[in-house]
Amino acid sequence: MGAGEESAGSLAGAFTIPGYSNAGSIPKSQFVPLFDLQTRTFPHDADGKLILVHWVDQAVSFALGVSQGTFAPQSKLGNRLNKIKRAGGQGLNAAVEDAVREALQALVQRKDIGVTEIIIATPTRGQIYVAVSYMNLRVTNADVSKITFVF
C-alpha cells in the first residue's frame, strides 16, 4: 500500500457512532456531520457544506432511530422498539418506555444526556408515536431537545 492508503480492515473505526464506542471514548470534535435517518444521507447546507450537529444529539438520534442489530459494526446500537407487540393493552406504554430508556442507557450512564420526558401516544391501532425530551449535558446551558418518531 502507498502512503495515505488504508486497507479495508482499518476502516472499521470509520464506522463508529459517537456515544457507542466500546471504550466509551468521547470524540475529539464536539460536532459531527448530521446523518439523516429518514433519507439515509448526510445533508448539506445552502453553501454545500455538511450540516454539523453535536455528537451527543447524533448519538440520541441513532439510539432512537435505528433498530438494534441492524448496524453490524456496533450491534448494540439502537433500540428494540420493533420487537414490541403493537396490539395495545395495559403493558404497551410501559414496554415502549422501557425500550426507549434501554436505548438511551449508555448515554445516560455516561452523563451525556438527562431524559426529561417520554410521551407515548397511540392514536390509531398499530401506530405508536414517541416523543423524547432530553438535555445534552455535554453542552453548557443547553436547552431541552426533543426527538419525535413513529414506529
C-alpha positions in Angstrom: 0.0 0.0 0.0 1.1 3.5 -0.7 1.3 6.4 1.7 -2.1 7.6 2.9 -3.9 4.4 1.8 -5.8 2.3 4.2 -6.8 -1.3 4.0 -10.5 -2.2 4.2 -9.9 -3.7 7.7 -8.5 -0.5 9.0 -11.7 1.4 8.0 -13.7 -0.2 10.8 -13.0 2.8 13.0 -14.7 5.0 10.5 -18.0 3.3 11.3 -18.1 4.0 15.0 -21.1 6.1 16.1 -20.3 8.7 18.8 -21.6 7.5 22.1 -21.3 3.9 21.3 -17.6 3.2 21.1 -16.6 0.1 23.0 -14.0 2.1 25.0 -16.6 4.7 25.9 -14.4 7.4 24.5 -15.7 10.9 23.6 -15.0 12.2 20.1 -12.2 14.8 19.7 -14.5 17.1 17.9 -17.8 18.2 19.6 -19.5 18.3 16.2 -20.1 15.6 13.7 -21.8 15.5 10.3 -25.6 15.1 10.6 -26.7 11.7 9.3 -30.4 12.0 8.4 -32.0 8.7 9.3 -35.1 9.4 7.2 -33.2 9.9 3.9 -30.1 7.9 4.9 -27.9 10.8 3.7 -25.5 13.4 5.1 -27.4 16.7 4.2 -25.7 19.8 3.1 -26.5 23.5 3.8 -27.1 26.1 1.1 -23.4 26.6 0.7 -22.8 22.9 0.0 -21.2 22.2 3.4 -22.1 19.3 5.6 -24.6 20.2 8.3 -22.9 19.6 11.7 -24.6 18.6 15.0 -23.3 17.9 18.4 -22.2 14.3 18.7 -24.5 13.7 21.6 -27.5 14.7 19.6 -26.5 12.5 16.8 -26.0 9.6 19.2 -29.5 10.1 20.6 -30.8 10.1 17.0 -29.1 6.8 16.3 -30.2 5.3 19.6 -33.9 6.0 18.9 -33.9 5.8 15.1 -32.1 2.5 14.4 -33.3 -1.0 15.3 -30.8 -2.8 17.4 -28.7 -5.3 15.4 -29.1 -3.6 12.1 -25.7 -1.8 12.2 -23.1 -4.7 12.1 -20.0 -2.8 13.3 -21.9 -1.9 16.5 -24.6 -4.5 17.1 -25.7 -2.9 20.4 -26.5 0.4 18.8 -30.2 1.3 18.5 -33.4 0.2 20.1 -35.7 -2.8 20.4 -38.9 -1.0 19.6 -39.5 -3.1 16.6 -39.8 -6.2 18.9 -42.8 -4.7 20.8 -46.2 -6.2 20.0 -48.5 -3.4 18.9 -51.8 -4.9 19.9 -52.2 -2.4 22.7 -53.2 -3.2 26.2 -52.0 -2.0 29.5 -48.4 -3.0 29.1 -47.8 -1.3 25.8 -46.8 2.1 27.1 -44.5 0.6 29.8 -42.9 -1.7 27.2 -42.2 1.3 24.9 -40.8 3.4 27.7 -38.6 0.6 28.8 -37.3 0.2 25.3 -36.6 3.9 24.9 -34.8 4.0 28.3 -32.7 0.9 27.4 -31.7 2.5 24.0 -30.5 5.7 25.8 -29.0 3.9 28.8 -25.3 4.2 27.8 -25.7 7.9 27.2 -27.5 8.4 30.5 -25.0 6.4 32.5 -22.1 8.3 31.0 -23.9 11.5 31.8 -24.1 12.6 28.2 -27.8 13.2 28.5 -30.6 13.5 31.0 -34.0 12.4 29.9 -36.6 14.9 31.0 -39.8 13.4 29.5 -41.1 10.5 27.4 -44.5 10.9 25.8 -46.2 7.9 24.2 -49.4 8.1 22.1 -51.3 5.5 20.2 -53.8 7.5 18.1 -54.5 4.6 15.7 -54.1 0.9 16.2 -50.7 -0.3 15.1 -49.0 3.2 15.2 -47.1 4.4 18.1 -45.9 8.0 18.5 -43.0 8.6 20.8 -41.6 12.0 21.8 -38.4 12.0 24.0 -37.2 15.2 25.6 -33.6 15.3 26.8 -30.9 17.6 27.9 -27.4 17.4 26.3 -25.3 17.5 29.4 -22.1 18.0 27.4 -23.2 21.5 26.4 -23.1 24.3 28.9 -26.6 26.0 29.4 -28.2 23.6 26.9 -31.9 23.8 26.2 -34.1 20.8 26.3 -34.1 19.0 22.9 -36.9 16.9 21.7 -36.9 14.0 19.2 -40.2 12.6 17.9 -40.7 9.4 15.9 -43.4 6.9 14.8 -43.0 3.2 14.7 
